[in-house]
Amino acid sequence: PLGELTDLMVRRIRAGDLVAAAKFGTPRPIDDPVRERQVLEDVRTRSVAMGLDPESAVRFFRAQIEANKAVQRGLYVRWTRHPDEVPDERPDLLTDVRRRLDGLTTEILVDLKETEQLRRSVVSCEVQAKLAERSAAVVHHLDEVHEDALARAMRAVCS
Ligand SMILES: C=C(O[C@@H]1C=C(C(=O)O)C=C[C@H]1O)C(=O)O
């Protein structure tokens, strides 16, 4: 039941690789509080319009942002140790990468709405979330950096 939502979370986590590639070796920091506020304000406004509890949706996206930054930090460590693993291409953060993240936000909000009832029941939600996390890690071949990020992102699934 939480498979689709979890897949979307994995896609957002994977987008962290593009964010890291866009920023690594540039002066732009991993943390961008202004952009974070914009993302969360957008989530709040759209949740209200969709009849989704805005506080819970904002909490959920805060966890997704923390997970994204964990990926960036993990890849910075890896790329500093192994410069040959640094991607050759630097994607454009403001156009390509943030546009992709914005598209995922829309899809995630729809899924949050669809799973609202299920996620409200904390006990069954936690069982489902653990199952979805395990199978996503296997299906998507997540390494340690990305599986840790997913575990972090999943903390806000169950209210
Ligand atoms: C993804 C970025 O890096 C960080 C993570 C964000 C996110 O997950 O939405 C937003 C701002 C940054 O703190 C970014 O700068 O766009």
The ligand as a Gaussian input file, in Angstrom:
#p B3LYP/6-31G(d) Opt

LIG

0 1
 C       17.808000      20.165000      -3.360000
 C       18.533000      21.211000      -2.932000
 O       19.360000      21.153000      -1.787000
 C       18.792000      21.260000      -0.501000
 C       17.603000      20.387000      -0.425000
 C       16.353000      20.866000      -0.782000
 C       15.234000      19.918000      -1.098000
 O       15.377000      18.728000      -0.821000
 O       14.199000      20.360000      -1.666000
 C       16.145000      22.258000      -0.867000
 C       17.159000      23.147000      -0.617000
 C       18.522000      22.733000      -0.178000
 O       18.648000      22.974000       1.199000
 C       18.506000      22.489000      -3.660000
 O       19.298000      23.368000      -3.326000
 O       17.692000      22.614000      -4.595000

